[in-house]
């Protein structure tokens, strides 16, 4: 029987977008968040929001299907709050950016209760709500097949998802995806810094626009580079402070464990560390790019 009921734990940018997309696809969506403001936004989007997870869990007419969408360091706390409500056969999905080894541990822990755990790496940022998400799924294949309709409804063009393998595989593939993203963003930022420092008085917004029109390096990141210049002009008012959310570090750590050289990803990660120490145009562009695809905070200068 196809599931059409789901509870979302965490109604921030991504959780809210996932919930609202599912509402439009005919799902009954229950939501929970500590923030009253987040719950109010969810209600406006057709999500039935609760201030207590026990109330949320009590709304299901069948086995529970719960999607956790919180920062990696909060996932264990979220699972602990759900445990008293879980029964054999329930399904818990972690769609955040968790470290894959933590996902394996959580899978084993919940399996002892007879609860199924699915790890899903999600890409697409804030644009995924309208365009659909890219999803990389790990866990038991039969459970994946049981709820595959969920991923179809969320996916980019209906097929932007795939089963990757056993527990942890989804988050492992997403970790590497983000490592690759670090390297691609770094190359874009370095290239545009080179053009900015040249003797040519280049319109970098126009350069970025042309790069999106049939060039070999055209991509969504290049589209967002163009949008960054449209939104932030010459970037002079952006602090060159580029945050990292963990995936790049995990990618590098795993590369060391496996003995695989990942020079570009390593250099991109270390450049993010360096961005917090001195002024750099490339870091302003990296910061703007993170805002464009994920609405991550941009630090602006005063004045």
Secondary structure, 3 states (H helix, E strand, C coil): CCCCEEEEECCCHHHHHHHHHHHHCCCEEEEECCCHHHHHHHHHCCCEEECCHHHHHCCCCCCCEEEECCCHHHHHHHHHHHHCCCCCCCEEEECCCCCHHHHHHHHHHHHCCCCEEEEEEEECHHHHHHHCEEEEEECCHHHHHHCHHHHHHHEHHHCCEEEEECCCHHHHHHHHHHHHHHHHHHHHHHHHHHHHCCCCCCCHHHHHHHHCCCCCCCCHHHHHHHHHHHHHCCCCCECCCCCCCCHHHHHHHHHHHHCCCCHHHHHHHHHHHHHCCCCCHHHHHHHHHHHHHHCCCCCECCC
